[in-house]
Amino acid sequence: LYPGLSEELIEASRLMAIEADMIIPNFTEFSLIVGKKYPTTDELNHSLVVTWLEKARDKGVQSAVITSVQIEDQYYVYGYSKKENIFRVKVDYVPVEVGGSGDIFTSLILGRYPEDYNLKKTFEYATTVLTNIIRAEYKKNKTKEVNEIEIQNHLQHIYNSIQD
C-alpha cells in the first residue's frame, strides 16, 4: 500500500468504482480495486490483465482506463467501455519520472472522449500527446527526473493536436 492508504480507503474506492462512469487508475491502484495481489514480473501478462478487466466489468464497472501496465519491456494502457471490448494501446515509454502526468492524461481523456465516444481512439490520442510533452520536458531538463510538467508551455501543442 502507498503511505497513508488504508484498507477503508481501498474499500471505498471499490464501491465508488462500481458507481462511476469511468475509472482511470494505474495498474497498482487497479490491483487494489479488484482485490488482487500485485503480480510479479513473471506473472504479469496480457491474459491476466484481461481477466482482471473482465472481473471489474462483471462487478459493474462501466468503463475503465488502466495505465502503467508493463509487460516484459513494453508499456501499455488497457481499457474498455460500455460500447467497446477490452483493448490495449502500446505506450512509447520515456524513461523519466514525471509529476503531474496522470492528471494531464486524465484531462486529455476527459476533454476528448465526449467528442467522439471512442475510448480506444481517445487513449491513442492521450498517450501520443502526453508522450510528446514528456519527451519535450525530458529534452529540456536532460535528466531522468522531471519534477513537474510545466503544462503552460505545451498548451499550443495540445490545441494543435485537437485540430488534427
DSSP file with accessible surface (Angstrom, degrees, kcal/mol):
  #  RESIDUE AA STRUCTURE BP1 BP2  ACC     N-H-->O    O-->H-N    N-H-->O    O-->H-N    TCO  KAPPA ALPHA  PHI   PSI    X-CA   Y-CA   Z-CA
    1    1 A L              0   0  122      0, 0.0     3,-0.1     0, 0.0     6,-0.0   0.000 360.0 360.0 360.0 146.3    0.0    0.0    0.0
    2    2 A Y    >   -     0   0   92      1,-0.1     3,-2.1     4,-0.1     2,-0.0  -0.389 360.0 -84.1 -64.7 151.8    1.0    3.6   -0.6
    3    3 A P  T 3  S+     0   0  134      0, 0.0    -1,-0.1     0, 0.0     3,-0.1  -0.360 119.3  18.5 -57.5 133.0    1.9    5.5    2.6
    4    4 A G  T 3  S+     0   0   83      1,-0.2     2,-0.6    -3,-0.1    -2,-0.1   0.431  93.5 124.7  85.4  -0.4   -1.4    6.9    4.0
    5    5 A L    <   -     0   0   37     -3,-2.1    -1,-0.2     4,-0.0     2,-0.2  -0.830  42.2-167.0 -97.4 120.4   -3.6    4.4    2.1
    6    6 A S     >  -     0   0   46     -2,-0.6     4,-2.0    -3,-0.1     5,-0.1  -0.605  35.4-113.3-104.6 165.2   -5.8    2.4    4.4
    7    7 A E  H  > S+     0   0  115      1,-0.2     4,-2.4    -2,-0.2     5,-0.2   0.858 118.7  57.2 -61.7 -33.9   -8.0   -0.7    3.8
    8    8 A E  H  > S+     0   0  143      2,-0.2     4,-2.3     1,-0.2    -1,-0.2   0.903 106.0  48.8 -64.7 -40.3  -11.0    1.6    4.4
    9    9 A L  H  > S+     0   0   84      2,-0.2     4,-2.4     1,-0.2    -2,-0.2   0.896 110.3  51.4 -67.4 -37.9  -10.0    3.9    1.6
   10   10 A I  H  X S+     0   0    5     -4,-2.0     4,-2.2     2,-0.2    -2,-0.2   0.939 110.5  48.2 -63.6 -45.3   -9.4    0.9   -0.7
   11   11 A E  H  X S+     0   0   88     -4,-2.4     4,-2.2     1,-0.2    -2,-0.2   0.915 110.9  50.9 -63.2 -40.1  -12.9   -0.5    0.1
   12   12 A A  H  X S+     0   0   42     -4,-2.3     4,-2.5     1,-0.2    -1,-0.2   0.905 108.8  52.3 -63.0 -39.1  -14.4    3.0   -0.6
   13   13 A S  H  X S+     0   0   38     -4,-2.4     4,-2.4     2,-0.2    -2,-0.2   0.891 107.5  52.0 -63.9 -39.4  -12.6    3.1   -3.9
   14   14 A R  H  X S+     0   0   60     -4,-2.2     4,-1.3     2,-0.2    -1,-0.2   0.926 111.3  46.7 -62.2 -44.1  -14.1   -0.3   -4.8
   15   15 A L  H  X S+     0   0   99     -4,-2.2     4,-1.0     1,-0.2    -2,-0.2   0.901 113.4  48.3 -66.3 -40.1  -17.6    0.9   -4.0
   16   16 A M  H  X S+     0   0  128     -4,-2.5     4,-1.8     1,-0.2     3,-0.3   0.872 104.1  61.1 -67.8 -35.8  -17.0    4.2   -6.0
   17   17 A A  H  < S+     0   0    4     -4,-2.4    45,-0.4     1,-0.2    -1,-0.2   0.877 102.2  52.2 -59.9 -36.0  -15.6    2.3   -9.0
   18   18 A I  H  < S+     0   0   65     -4,-1.3    -1,-0.2     1,-0.2    -2,-0.2   0.845 114.5  42.3 -69.5 -31.3  -19.0    0.4   -9.4
   19   19 A E  H  < S+     0   0  152     -4,-1.0    -2,-0.2    -3,-0.3    -1,-0.2   0.698  96.4  97.2 -87.7 -20.1  -20.9    3.7   -9.4
   20   20 A A     <  -     0   0   30     -4,-1.8    42,-0.8     1,-0.1    43,-0.3  -0.310  69.4-139.5 -74.1 152.3  -18.5    5.7  -11.6
   21   21 A D  S    S+     0   0  118      1,-0.3     2,-0.3    41,-0.1    -1,-0.1   0.827  91.4   3.4 -71.9 -34.5  -19.0    6.2  -15.4
   22   22 A M        -     0   0   35     40,-0.1     2,-0.4    59,-0.1    -1,-0.3  -0.983  63.1-155.0-152.9 140.8  -15.3    5.6  -15.8
   23   23 A I  B     -a   64   0A  17     40,-1.9    42,-2.3    -2,-0.3    -6,-0.0  -0.922   4.7-172.2-114.7 146.8  -12.3    4.8  -13.6
   24   24 A I        +     0   0   40     -2,-0.4     2,-0.2    40,-0.2    42,-0.2  -0.472  25.5 151.6-134.9  62.1   -8.7    5.7  -14.5
   25   25 A P        -     0   0    9      0, 0.0    42,-1.9     0, 0.0     2,-0.1  -0.521  46.1-114.0 -86.8 161.0   -6.4    4.1  -12.0
   26   26 A N  B  >  -d   67   0B  35     40,-0.2     4,-2.7    -2,-0.2    42,-0.2  -0.358  44.1 -94.4 -78.8 175.0   -2.8    3.0  -12.7
   27   27 A F  H  > S+     0   0    0     40,-1.6     4,-2.3     1,-0.2     5,-0.2   0.882 125.5  53.7 -64.7 -35.4   -2.2   -0.8  -12.6
   28   28 A T  H  > S+     0   0   51      2,-0.2     4,-1.4     1,-0.2    -1,-0.2   0.953 112.5  43.9 -61.7 -48.4   -1.1   -0.7   -8.9
   29   29 A E  H  > S+     0   0   72      1,-0.2     4,-2.2     2,-0.2    -2,-0.2   0.894 111.4  54.9 -63.8 -38.5   -4.4    1.0   -7.9
   30   30 A F  H  X S+     0   0    0     -4,-2.7     4,-2.5     1,-0.2    -1,-0.2   0.897 102.4  56.1 -63.9 -38.7   -6.4   -1.3  -10.2
   31   31 A S  H  <>S+     0   0    4     -4,-2.3     5,-2.8     1,-0.2     4,-0.4   0.900 109.6  47.2 -60.7 -37.3   -5.0   -4.4   -8.5
   32   32 A L  H ><5S+     0   0   40     -4,-1.4     3,-0.7     3,-0.2    -1,-0.2   0.906 109.8  52.7 -69.4 -39.8   -6.3   -3.0   -5.2
   33   33 A I  H 3<5S+     0   0   27     -4,-2.2    -2,-0.2     1,-0.2    -1,-0.2   0.903 113.4  42.5 -63.6 -41.6   -9.7   -2.1   -6.6
   34   34 A V  T 3<5S-     0   0    2     -4,-2.5    -1,-0.2    -5,-0.1    -2,-0.2   0.483 114.0-118.9 -85.1  -1.4  -10.2   -5.7   -8.0
   35   35 A G  T < 5 +     0   0   45     -3,-0.7     2,-0.4    -4,-0.4    -3,-0.2   0.835  66.3 136.0  72.9  33.6   -8.8   -7.2   -4.7
   36   36 A K      < -     0   0   87     -5,-2.8    -1,-0.2    -6,-0.2     2,-0.2  -0.882  59.6-109.9-116.7 147.9   -5.8   -8.9   -6.3
   37   37 A K        -     0   0  165     -2,-0.4    -5,-0.0     1,-0.1     0, 0.0  -0.519  46.6 -99.8 -70.5 137.4   -2.2   -9.1   -5.2
   38   38 A Y        -     0   0  101     -2,-0.2    -1,-0.1     1,-0.1   -10,-0.1  -0.373  47.5-120.0 -60.1 128.0    0.1   -7.2   -7.5
   39   39 A P        -     0   0    8      0, 0.0    -1,-0.1     0, 0.0     2,-0.1  -0.322  17.9-114.3 -73.7 154.5    1.6   -9.8   -9.8
   40   40 A T     >  -     0   0   66      1,-0.1     4,-2.0    -2,-0.0     3,-0.5  -0.336  38.3 -98.6 -73.1 168.3    5.3  -10.4  -10.1
   41   41 A T  T  4 S+     0   0  117      1,-0.3    31,-0.3     2,-0.2    -1,-0.1   0.881 126.6  50.9 -57.1 -39.0    7.1   -9.6  -13.4
   42   42 A D  T  4 S+     0   0  156      1,-0.2    -1,-0.3    29,-0.1    29,-0.0   0.812 112.0  46.6 -69.7 -30.7    6.8  -13.3  -14.4
   43   43 A E  T  4 S+     0   0   99     -3,-0.5     2,-0.5     2,-0.0    -2,-0.2   0.771  89.8  95.0 -82.1 -27.6    3.1  -13.5  -13.6
   44   44 A L     <  +     0   0   14     -4,-2.0     2,-0.3     4,-0.1    28,-0.2  -0.539  50.7 136.4 -76.3 118.4    2.1  -10.2  -15.3
   45   45 A N     >  -     0   0   68     -2,-0.5     4,-2.0    26,-0.1     3,-0.2  -0.934  66.8 -90.7-150.7 173.1    0.8  -10.9  -18.9
   46   46 A H  H  > S+     0   0   79     -2,-0.3     4,-2.5     1,-0.2     5,-0.2   0.899 121.5  53.6 -55.9 -46.2   -1.9   -9.8  -21.3
   47   47 A S  H  > S+     0   0   81      1,-0.2     4,-2.5     2,-0.2    -1,-0.2   0.885 107.3  51.2 -60.1 -40.3   -4.3  -12.7  -20.2
   48   48 A L  H  > S+     0   0   42     -3,-0.2     4,-2.4     2,-0.2    -1,-0.2   0.941 110.7  47.8 -63.5 -45.7   -4.0  -11.7  -16.5
   49   49 A V  H  X S+     0   0    0     -4,-2.0     4,-2.5     1,-0.2    -2,-0.2   0.932 112.3  49.6 -62.5 -43.8   -4.8   -8.0  -17.3
   50   50 A V  H  X S+     0   0   28     -4,-2.5     4,-2.7     1,-0.2    -1,-0.2   0.926 109.5  51.9 -61.2 -43.1   -7.8   -9.1  -19.4
   51   51 A T  H  X S+     0   0   78     -4,-2.5     4,-2.1     1,-0.2    -1,-0.2   0.922 110.7  47.7 -59.7 -44.3   -9.1  -11.4  -16.7
   52   52 A W  H  X S+     0   0   13     -4,-2.4     4,-2.3     2,-0.2    -1,-0.2   0.899 111.4  50.4 -65.2 -39.9   -8.9   -8.6  -14.1
   53   53 A L  H  X S+     0   0    0     -4,-2.5     4,-2.6     2,-0.2    -2,-0.2   0.912 109.6  50.9 -65.1 -40.0  -10.7   -6.2  -16.5
   54   54 A E  H  X S+     0   0   94     -4,-2.7     4,-2.8     2,-0.2    -1,-0.2   0.899 108.9  52.2 -62.6 -39.0  -13.4   -8.8  -17.1
   55   55 A K  H  X S+     0   0   60     -4,-2.1     4,-1.7     2,-0.2    -2,-0.2   0.923 109.8  48.5 -62.3 -43.9  -13.8   -9.1  -13.3
   56   56 A A  H  <>S+     0   0    2     -4,-2.3     5,-2.4     2,-0.2     4,-0.4   0.929 112.2  48.5 -62.5 -44.4  -14.2   -5.4  -13.0
   57   57 A R  H ><5S+     0   0   80     -4,-2.6     3,-1.5     1,-0.2    -2,-0.2   0.925 109.7  52.4 -61.7 -43.8  -16.8   -5.3  -15.8
   58   58 A D  H 3<5S+     0   0  136     -4,-2.8    -1,-0.2     1,-0.3    -2,-0.2   0.818 106.0  54.8 -62.0 -30.8  -18.7   -8.2  -14.1
   59   59 A K  T 3<5S-     0   0  110     -4,-1.7    -1,-0.3    -5,-0.2    -2,-0.2   0.528 130.0 -94.4 -80.5  -8.0  -18.7   -6.3  -10.8
   60   60 A G  T < 5S+     0   0   32     -3,-1.5     2,-0.6    -4,-0.4    -3,-0.2   0.484  70.7 150.1 111.6   4.7  -20.4   -3.3  -12.6
   61   61 A V      < -     0   0    7     -5,-2.4    -1,-0.3     1,-0.2   -43,-0.1  -0.607  30.9-160.3 -71.2 118.1  -17.5   -1.0  -13.5
   62   62 A Q        +     0   0   59    -42,-0.8     2,-0.3    -2,-0.6    -1,-0.2   0.910  67.0   2.4 -71.2 -47.6  -18.9    0.6  -16.7
   63   63 A S        -     0   0    5    -43,-0.3   -40,-1.9    18,-0.2     2,-0.4  -0.996  67.1-169.5-142.1 142.8  -15.7    1.9  -18.3
   64   64 A A  E     -aB  23  80A   0     16,-1.8    16,-1.6    -2,-0.3     2,-0.4  -0.994  13.6-170.1-139.0 142.1  -12.0    1.5  -17.2
   65   65 A V  E     - B   0  79A   0    -42,-2.3     2,-0.6    -2,-0.4    14,-0.2  -0.987  14.3-167.8-126.9 114.6   -8.7    3.0  -18.3
   66   66 A I  E     - B   0  78A   0     12,-3.2    12,-2.4    -2,-0.4     3,-0.3  -0.927   8.6-169.8-111.8 117.7   -5.7    1.2  -16.7
   67   67 A T  E     +d   26   0A  27    -42,-1.9   -40,-1.6    -2,-0.6    10,-0.1  -0.495  56.2  35.8-100.3 169.4   -2.4    3.0  -17.0
   68   68 A S  E     +     0   0A  78    -42,-0.2     2,-0.7     1,-0.2    -1,-0.2   0.868  65.3 160.3  60.3  44.1    1.2    2.0  -16.3
   69   69 A V  E     - B   0  76A   0      7,-2.0     7,-2.6    -3,-0.3     2,-0.6  -0.870  18.1-169.9 -98.2 112.6    0.9   -1.7  -17.3
   70   70 A Q  E     - B   0  75A  83     -2,-0.7     2,-0.6     5,-0.2     5,-0.2  -0.915   8.1-179.5-106.8 117.8    4.4   -3.0  -18.0
   71   71 A I  E >   - B   0  74A  18      3,-2.3     3,-2.1    -2,-0.6     2,-0.2  -0.972  67.9 -48.1-117.8 112.8    4.5   -6.5  -19.6
   72   72 A E  T 3  S-     0   0  155     -2,-0.6   -28,-0.0   -31,-0.3   -27,-0.0  -0.433 123.4 -23.9  56.5-121.6    8.2   -7.5  -20.1
   73   73 A D  T 3  S+     0   0  120     -2,-0.2     2,-0.3    -3,-0.1    -1,-0.3   0.240 121.4  90.5-104.6  16.9    9.8   -4.5  -21.8
   74   74 A Q  E <   -B   71   0A  55     -3,-2.1    -3,-2.3    18,-0.1     2,-0.4  -0.849  61.5-147.0-111.9 149.9    6.6   -3.0  -23.2
   75   75 A Y  E     +BC  70  91A  49     16,-0.6    16,-3.1    -2,-0.3     2,-0.3  -0.915  21.5 176.4-117.6 142.4    4.3   -0.5  -21.7
   76   76 A Y  E     -BC  69  90A  28     -7,-2.6    -7,-2.0    -2,-0.4     2,-0.4  -0.941  29.7-142.7-140.5 160.7    0.5   -0.3  -22.3
   77   77 A V  E     - C   0  89A   6     12,-2.3    12,-2.9    -2,-0.3     2,-0.3  -0.987  28.3-162.9-118.1 130.9   -2.7    1.3  -21.4
   78   78 A Y  E     +BC  66  88A   0    -12,-2.4   -12,-3.2    -2,-0.4     2,-0.3  -0.813  19.1 143.2-110.5 158.2   -5.7   -1.1  -21.2
   79   79 A G  E     -BC  65  87A   0      8,-2.3     8,-2.5    -2,-0.3     2,-0.3  -0.995  26.0-164.3-173.9 176.3   -9.4   -0.3  -21.3
   80   80 A Y  E     -B   64   0A   0    -16,-1.6   -16,-1.8    -2,-0.3     2,-0.3  -0.947  10.2-161.1-163.1 162.7  -12.9   -1.0  -22.2
   81   81 A S        -     0   0    0      3,-1.5   -18,-0.2    -2,-0.3     3,-0.1  -0.847  44.5 -88.6-137.6-179.8  -16.2    1.0  -22.3
   82   82 A K  S    S+     0   0  152     -2,-0.3   -19,-0.1     1,-0.2    -1,-0.0   0.858 130.5  34.9 -60.0 -33.0  -19.8    0.1  -22.4
   83   83 A K  S    S+     0   0  161     34,-0.1     2,-0.4     2,-0.1    -1,-0.2   0.617 113.9  64.5 -95.5 -16.9  -19.6    0.1  -26.2
   84   84 A E  S    S-     0   0   33     -3,-0.1    -3,-1.5     1,-0.0     3,-0.1  -0.891  72.7-128.6-118.7 143.2  -16.1   -1.3  -26.7
   85   85 A N        -     0   0  133     -2,-0.4    -4,-0.1    -5,-0.2    -2,-0.1  -0.229  54.3 -66.8 -71.9 172.3  -14.5   -4.6  -25.8
   86   86 A I        +     0   0   37     -6,-0.1     2,-0.3    -8,-0.1    -6,-0.2  -0.361  67.3 162.6 -63.5 134.8  -11.3   -4.8  -23.9
   87   87 A F  E     -C   79   0A  23     -8,-2.5    -8,-2.3    -3,-0.1     2,-0.3  -0.916  25.5-141.6-145.2 169.9   -8.3   -3.4  -25.8
   88   88 A R  E     -C   78   0A  91     -2,-0.3     2,-0.4   -10,-0.2   -10,-0.2  -0.984   2.1-152.7-137.9 153.6   -4.8   -2.1  -25.2
   89   89 A V  E     -C   77   0A  11    -12,-2.9   -12,-2.3    -2,-0.3     2,-0.2  -0.994  23.0-126.8-125.1 126.4   -2.7    0.7  -26.6
   90   90 A K  E     -C   76   0A 127     -2,-0.4     2,-0.5   -14,-0.2   -14,-0.3  -0.522  22.6-146.3 -72.4 139.2    1.0    0.5  -26.6
   91   91 A V  E     -C   75   0A  29    -16,-3.1     2,-1.4    -2,-0.2   -16,-0.6  -0.909  12.7-132.4-110.1 131.9    2.8    3.4  -25.0
   92   92 A D        -     0   0   95     -2,-0.5     2,-0.1    35,-0.1   -18,-0.1  -0.704  37.9-142.2 -80.9  93.7    6.1    4.7  -26.2
   93   93 A Y        -     0   0  101     -2,-1.4    -3,-0.0   -18,-0.1    38,-0.0  -0.345  14.9-158.5 -68.6 133.7    7.8    4.8  -22.8
   94   94 A V        -     0   0   15      2,-0.2     2,-2.6    -2,-0.1    -1,-0.0  -0.971  23.9-127.9-109.7 122.1   10.1    7.7  -21.9
   95   95 A P  S    S+     0   0   59      0, 0.0     2,-0.3     0, 0.0    -2,-0.0  -0.332  70.2 104.5 -76.0  70.1   12.4    6.6  -19.0
   96   96 A V  S    S-     0   0   13     -2,-2.6     2,-0.5    49,-0.0    49,-0.2  -0.998  70.2-120.7-148.5 142.3   11.8    9.6  -16.7
   97   97 A E  E     -e  145   0C 138     47,-2.0    49,-2.8    -2,-0.3     2,-0.5  -0.759  35.9-172.7 -83.7 126.9    9.8   10.2  -13.5
   98   98 A V  E >   -e  146   0C  24     -2,-0.5     3,-0.7    47,-0.2     2,-0.3  -0.974  16.8-147.2-130.9 121.0    7.2   12.9  -14.1
   99   99 A G  T 3  S+     0   0   34     47,-1.1    50,-1.4    -2,-0.5    -2,-0.0  -0.635  85.8  21.1 -80.3 138.2    4.9   14.5  -11.6
  100  100 A G  T 3> S+     0   0   33     -2,-0.3     4,-2.1    48,-0.2    -1,-0.2   0.353  83.7 116.6  91.1  -5.4    1.5   15.5  -12.9
  101  101 A S  H <> S+     0   0   33     -3,-0.7     4,-2.9     1,-0.2     5,-0.2   0.888  74.4  53.2 -67.1 -36.1    1.4   13.2  -15.9
  102  102 A G  H  > S+     0   0   42     -4,-0.3     4,-2.6     2,-0.2    -1,-0.2   0.904 109.1  49.3 -64.4 -38.9   -1.6   11.2  -14.6
  103  103 A D  H  > S+     0   0  120      2,-0.2     4,-2.3     1,-0.2    -1,-0.2   0.910 113.0  46.7 -65.5 -41.7   -3.6   14.4  -14.1
  104  104 A I  H  X S+     0   0   21     -4,-2.1     4,-2.7     2,-0.2     5,-0.2   0.934 111.7  51.5 -66.3 -43.8   -2.7   15.6  -17.7
  105  105 A F  H  X S+     0   0   11     -4,-2.9     4,-2.3     1,-0.2    -2,-0.2   0.944 111.5  47.1 -57.9 -47.6   -3.5   12.1  -19.1
  106  106 A T  H  X S+     0   0   41     -4,-2.6     4,-2.9     1,-0.2     5,-0.3   0.914 111.7  50.8 -61.5 -42.7   -6.9   12.1  -17.4
  107  107 A S  H  X S+     0   0   79     -4,-2.3     4,-2.4     1,-0.2    -1,-0.2   0.905 109.2  50.5 -63.2 -41.7   -7.6   15.7  -18.6
  108  108 A L  H  X S+     0   0   11     -4,-2.7     4,-1.4     2,-0.2     5,-0.2   0.909 113.2  46.7 -62.8 -40.5   -6.8   14.7  -22.2
  109  109 A I  H  X S+     0   0    0     -4,-2.3     4,-3.2    -5,-0.2     3,-0.4   0.961 115.2  44.2 -65.3 -50.7   -9.1   11.7  -22.0
  110  110 A L  H  < S+     0   0   94     -4,-2.9    -2,-0.2     1,-0.2    -1,-0.2   0.831 113.1  52.3 -68.5 -28.5  -12.0   13.6  -20.4
  111  111 A G  H  < S+     0   0   56     -4,-2.4    -1,-0.2    -5,-0.3    -2,-0.2   0.800 121.7  29.8 -74.8 -27.1  -11.6   16.5  -22.8
  112  112 A R  H >X S+     0   0   33     -4,-1.4     3,-1.2    -3,-0.4     4,-1.1   0.803 104.0  72.1-101.5 -35.6  -11.6   14.3  -25.9
  113  113 A Y  H 3X S+     0   0   35     -4,-3.2     4,-2.9     1,-0.3     3,-0.5   0.896  93.4  53.4 -58.2 -46.4  -13.8   11.3  -25.0
  114  114 A P  H 34 S+     0   0   66      0, 0.0    -1,-0.3     0, 0.0    -2,-0.1   0.799 103.5  62.8 -61.7 -20.9  -17.2   13.1  -25.0
  115  115 A E  H <4 S+     0   0  131     -3,-1.2    -2,-0.2     1,-0.1    -3,-0.1   0.919 125.8   5.3 -68.5 -46.4  -16.4   14.4  -28.5
  116  116 A D  H  < S-     0   0   47     -4,-1.1    -1,-0.1    -3,-0.5    -3,-0.1   0.519  81.9-139.5-121.4  -6.6  -16.2   11.0  -30.3
  117  117 A Y     <  +     0   0  130     -4,-2.9     2,-0.6    -5,-0.3    -4,-0.1   0.798  62.8 124.3  51.7  32.9  -17.2    8.4  -27.7
  118  118 A N     >  -     0   0   63     -5,-0.2     4,-2.3     1,-0.2    -1,-0.2  -0.914  41.1-171.3-121.2 100.1  -14.5    6.1  -28.9
  119  119 A L  H  > S+     0   0    0     -2,-0.6     4,-2.8     1,-0.2     5,-0.2   0.896  83.0  51.7 -64.5 -40.7  -12.4    5.2  -25.9
  120  120 A K  H  > S+     0   0   82      2,-0.2     4,-2.4     1,-0.2    -1,-0.2   0.941 111.9  46.7 -62.0 -45.7   -9.6    3.4  -27.8
  121  121 A K  H  > S+     0   0  103      1,-0.2     4,-2.2     2,-0.2    -1,-0.2   0.904 112.1  51.7 -62.0 -38.3   -9.2    6.3  -30.2
  122  122 A T  H  X S+     0   0    0     -4,-2.3     4,-2.9     2,-0.2    -2,-0.2   0.905 108.4  51.6 -65.1 -41.9   -9.2    8.7  -27.2
  123  123 A F  H  X S+     0   0    0     -4,-2.8     4,-2.9     2,-0.2     5,-0.3   0.926 108.8  50.5 -56.8 -48.9   -6.4    6.6  -25.5
  124  124 A E  H  X S+     0   0   83     -4,-2.4     4,-2.0     1,-0.2    -2,-0.2   0.924 112.6  46.8 -58.7 -43.8   -4.3    6.7  -28.6
  125  125 A Y  H  X S+     0   0   29     -4,-2.2     4,-2.6     2,-0.2     5,-0.2   0.958 114.4  46.1 -60.6 -51.6   -4.7   10.5  -28.7
  126  126 A A  H  X S+     0   0    0     -4,-2.9     4,-2.6     1,-0.2     5,-0.3   0.898 113.2  48.2 -64.3 -41.9   -3.9   11.0  -25.0
  127  127 A T  H  X S+     0   0   10     -4,-2.9     4,-2.4    -5,-0.2    -1,-0.2   0.907 113.0  48.5 -67.9 -37.8   -0.9    8.7  -24.9
  128  128 A T  H  X S+     0   0   81     -4,-2.0     4,-2.2    -5,-0.3    -2,-0.2   0.951 114.7  44.1 -64.8 -49.6    0.6   10.3  -28.0
  129  129 A V  H  X S+     0   0    4     -4,-2.6     4,-2.1     2,-0.2    -2,-0.2   0.946 116.0  46.9 -62.6 -47.3    0.1   13.9  -26.8
  130  130 A L  H  X S+     0   0   18     -4,-2.6     4,-2.9    -5,-0.2     5,-0.2   0.915 110.8  52.0 -64.2 -41.3    1.4   13.1  -23.3
  131  131 A T  H  X S+     0   0   14     -4,-2.4     4,-2.7    -5,-0.3    -1,-0.2   0.920 109.5  50.2 -61.0 -41.8    4.4   11.2  -24.6
  132  132 A N  H  X S+     0   0   65     -4,-2.2     4,-2.1     2,-0.2    -1,-0.2   0.904 111.6  48.3 -63.1 -39.6    5.3   14.2  -26.8
  133  133 A I  H  X S+     0   0    1     -4,-2.1     4,-2.4     2,-0.2    -2,-0.2   0.938 112.2  48.2 -65.8 -46.2    5.0   16.5  -23.8
  134  134 A I  H  X S+     0   0   22     -4,-2.9     4,-2.8     1,-0.2    -2,-0.2   0.919 110.7  51.9 -62.6 -42.4    7.1   14.3  -21.6
  135  135 A R  H  X S+     0   0   76     -4,-2.7     4,-2.7    -5,-0.2    -1,-0.2   0.914 109.5  49.7 -58.9 -44.0    9.8   14.0  -24.3
  136  136 A A  H  X S+     0   0   44     -4,-2.1     4,-1.9     2,-0.2    -2,-0.2   0.919 113.3  45.9 -62.9 -41.9    9.9   17.8  -24.6
  137  137 A E  H  X S+     0   0    3     -4,-2.4     4,-2.2     2,-0.2     5,-0.2   0.903 112.6  51.4 -66.2 -39.9   10.3   18.2  -20.9
  138  138 A Y  H  X S+     0   0   70     -4,-2.8     4,-2.8     1,-0.2     5,-0.4   0.926 110.3  47.9 -64.0 -45.2   13.0   15.4  -20.8
  139  139 A K  H  < S+     0   0  134     -4,-2.7    -1,-0.2     1,-0.2    -2,-0.2   0.888 112.0  50.9 -62.4 -38.3   15.0   17.1  -23.6
  140  140 A K  H  < S+     0   0  105     -4,-1.9    -1,-0.2    -5,-0.2    -2,-0.2   0.900 121.2  31.6 -66.6 -40.1   14.8   20.4  -21.8
  141  141 A N  H  < S-     0   0   68     -4,-2.2    -2,-0.2    -5,-0.1    -1,-0.2   0.667  86.0-152.6 -95.1 -22.0   16.0   19.1  -18.5
  142  142 A K     <  +     0   0  162     -4,-2.8     2,-0.3    -5,-0.2    -3,-0.1   0.831  57.5 108.5  53.7  34.5   18.3   16.3  -19.7
  143  143 A T  S    S-     0   0   67     -5,-0.4    -1,-0.2     2,-0.1    -2,-0.1  -0.879  81.8-115.0-130.6 170.9   17.8   14.3  -16.5
  144  144 A K  S    S+     0   0  136     -2,-0.3   -47,-2.0     1,-0.1     2,-0.4   0.466 100.8  61.3 -82.2  -2.6   16.0   11.1  -15.5
  145  145 A E  E     -e   97   0C 112    -49,-0.2     2,-0.6    -4,-0.1   -47,-0.2  -0.983  55.0-175.9-132.4 123.7   13.6   13.1  -13.4
  146  146 A V  E     -e   98   0C   2    -49,-2.8   -47,-1.1    -2,-0.4     3,-0.2  -0.979  16.0-157.3-110.9 112.5   11.2   15.9  -14.4
  147  147 A N  S    S-     0   0  124     -2,-0.6     2,-0.3     1,-0.2   -48,-0.2   0.898  70.4  -8.8 -61.4 -41.1    9.7   17.2  -11.2
  148  148 A E        -     0   0  141    -50,-0.1     2,-0.4    -3,-0.1    -1,-0.2  -0.975  69.7-114.3-158.2 139.7    6.6   18.6  -12.7
  149  149 A I        -     0   0    8    -50,-1.4     2,-1.5    -2,-0.3     3,-0.1  -0.637  22.1-139.4 -76.5 130.4    5.4   19.2  -16.2
  150  150 A E    >   -     0   0   88     -2,-0.4     3,-2.1     1,-0.2     4,-0.2  -0.684  24.7-176.4 -88.9  84.2    5.0   22.9  -17.0
  151  151 A I  G >  S+     0   0   57     -2,-1.5     3,-2.5     1,-0.3     4,-0.5   0.797  72.4  70.0 -59.4 -30.3    1.8   22.4  -18.9
  152  152 A Q  G >  S+     0   0  118      1,-0.3     3,-0.6     2,-0.2    -1,-0.3   0.803  93.8  58.5 -59.9 -25.6    1.5   26.1  -19.8
  153  153 A N  G <  S+     0   0   93     -3,-2.1    -1,-0.3     1,-0.2    -2,-0.2   0.553 110.0  43.6 -78.1  -6.1    4.5   25.5  -22.2
  154  154 A H  G <> S+     0   0   21     -3,-2.5     4,-2.3    -4,-0.2    -1,-0.2   0.315  77.8 102.3-122.0   6.4    2.5   22.8  -24.0
  155  155 A L  H <> S+     0   0   99     -3,-0.6     4,-2.9    -4,-0.5     5,-0.2   0.882  83.1  52.3 -62.9 -37.9   -1.0   24.3  -24.4
  156  156 A Q  H  > S+     0   0  122     -4,-0.3     4,-3.0     2,-0.2    -1,-0.2   0.918 109.0  50.8 -64.4 -40.4   -0.4   25.2  -28.1
  157  157 A H  H  > S+     0   0   68      2,-0.2     4,-2.2     1,-0.2    -2,-0.2   0.924 112.2  46.9 -61.4 -44.0    0.7   21.7  -28.8
  158  158 A I  H  X S+     0   0   27     -4,-2.3     4,-1.7     2,-0.2    -2,-0.2   0.939 112.7  49.4 -63.8 -45.3   -2.4   20.3  -27.1
  159  159 A Y  H  X S+     0   0  129     -4,-2.9     4,-1.5     1,-0.2     3,-0.3   0.936 111.3  49.2 -58.6 -46.1   -4.6   22.8  -29.0
  160  160 A N  H  X S+     0   0   74     -4,-3.0     4,-0.9     1,-0.2    -1,-0.2   0.874 107.9  54.4 -61.9 -37.8   -2.9   21.9  -32.3
  161  161 A S  H  < S+     0   0   14     -4,-2.2     3,-0.2     1,-0.2    -1,-0.2   0.830 104.9  54.1 -67.8 -29.6   -3.5   18.2  -31.6
  162  162 A I  H  < S+     0   0   68     -4,-1.7    -1,-0.2    -3,-0.3    -2,-0.2   0.864 104.9  54.7 -69.1 -35.5   -7.2   18.8  -31.1
  163  163 A Q  H  <        0   0  112     -4,-1.5    -1,-0.2    -5,-0.2    -2,-0.2   0.721 360.0 360.0 -71.8 -22.2   -7.4   20.4  -34.5
  164  164 A D     <        0   0  158     -4,-0.9    -3,-0.0    -3,-0.2    -4,-0.0  -0.273 360.0 360.0 -70.6 360.0   -5.9   17.4  -36.3
